[in-house]
Amino acid sequence: MTNQRRPETGRDAQALLGAEGVNIILGIISQIILTSTLLDVEYGWWVIVYDLFATLLLVLDFGIPTLIARDGPAKPNRIRSMVHYGLRIQCRIAVFIFPPIILIAWFGFENVETSIAILSLAIGAALMYLSGTHRVALRAVGEAREEAIARVIDKLLMVGGYAVVWIIGQDGLMQFAMVYAGAAIVSTIYVVWRSERKLVTSIQQEIHPNEDMKTILIRAAPFALTLVVLPLMARMDKFLLAGFQGLELVAVYNIAWIVLMAGWAVPRSIQQALLPVFSDVIENESMLLTEQIRAMRLVGLLTPLGIFVALPIATIGLPALFPNSLVEMRPGEGIDAVSLFVLMLPAWAWGLLSSPMLESTKLSKQTTTYARVILIGLVVNFGAGLLLVPTLSLKGAAISTTIGHLCIYLQTIRTSGMWNNSQCRSLMISQLIAGTLLHVAATILALSNTIDTELMDWVIPLGCFVSATLIVLRPPEGGWPAIRQIQA
């Protein structure tokens, strides 16, 4: 890749974060339109069906985009072959999956509009995963900026379509779902076109006939298949709420979850930028260690900053943007949407802090290690949800989410392979202490409406937050130049 752009943490993360920042605003606008137009039960139905397809159709991903991001930078002349081979596998899987969906949607519902809405949501979700192979190819060749543009186009088309449907008064579930599918089709065409143009201009080597790429994918199957777990963790609590408490509480929970997922753009973008960078220097142990330390310092600085920014945005934005029926405290729940978001905030903090270690775990030759980390996190999340959701309802769902991500973080301390280095170990210990303080602060603040004392309302949470911030802001030996290099 000497004559091409190479993956770089700071530059690529900046491009992806910029796109996510725009998409956060567009995503909030789309939810405002949906919640203002649909009844609470209809909106709850939308959330469940959308998340159901986003979860079930994860099998189309098959881990192929992550494998390209993981192996592509180290073998740049084979990226195009990997993309085409992977896409053929994904399309074959789709051929088996879609006929049952079509039959169920068309003959399982008497209302034609409902059937069309279900099919449209399925098509949109499927294209989201199928286009991911070409999107990640752009990132693997150092063109994260092109991927960022494609992401914004997708969301912009969707929100623009929602607005048109809303303005002309055709505001049914079918119309919104068709817009979602249409935006996915156009954005998929765009990203395939841009990706193929970039790959054609670089020197590419076809896979040798004697090499069996299928064998490579089968060997990576434990790593690939467990990629479905993280999105499932993000939606599991809503499924449990729907089963134990009903669709109306799913709608309430989703409002707080929307803001959390908007903030999740930060760890997600950093993870997506880190994997190609780590892969690019994997043969040089000292350079890999340098990149890992830089990444750990970056996420350490962003964690308290993100919480500081998120709290006022959620406090002011949720009541201003969404219907009172979804934001205010429900009888018997003891928590409103703002406090629910704060209660879930530690999950975001642990997700961000674990990003460098999680991506380092993906580089392990034993991909079953990564699989084990994620599966244990899922089991812990699910077990906590089964215990807490029936009794604590919304609060139980939020707490189980934080427990699952804390479990993943604790595992990656060991599985990342970074603990043996003294610098990494020192950073891990500091960030574990800071994360624990932030977790305590958020939990007390979220539940403060049930504790009528000034000490518990503000003094303890503020003290924990300030202490955590001071810990992560402690300058490394030699000052901050190492951090500034991230933006180089």
Secondary structure, DSSP 8 states (H G I E B T S, - for coil): -TTS----HHHHHHHHHHHHHHHHHHHHHHHHHHHHHS-HHHHHHHHHHHHHHHHHGGGGTTTHHHHHHHHTTTSGGGHHHHHHHHHHHHHHHHHHHHHHHHHHHHHS-S-HHHHHHHHHHHHHHHHHHHTHHHHHHHHHTT-HHHHHHHHHHHHHHHHHHHHHHHHHT--SHHHHHHHHHHHHHHHHHHHHHHHHHHHHHS------TTS-HHHHHHHTHHHHHGGGHHHHHHHHHHHHHHHHT-HHHHHHHHHHHHHHHHHTHHHHHHHHHHHHHHHHTTT-HHHHHHHHHHHHHHHHHHHHHHHHHHHHHHHHHHHHHS-HHHHS--TTT---HHHHHHHHHHHHHHHHHTHHHHHHHHT-S-HHHHHHHHHHHHHHHHHHHHHHHHHHTHHHHHHHHHHHHHHHHHHHHHHTS-TTSHHHHHHHHHHHHHHHHHHHHHHHHHTGGGS--HIIIIIHHHHHHHHHHHHHTS--TT-SHHHHGGG-
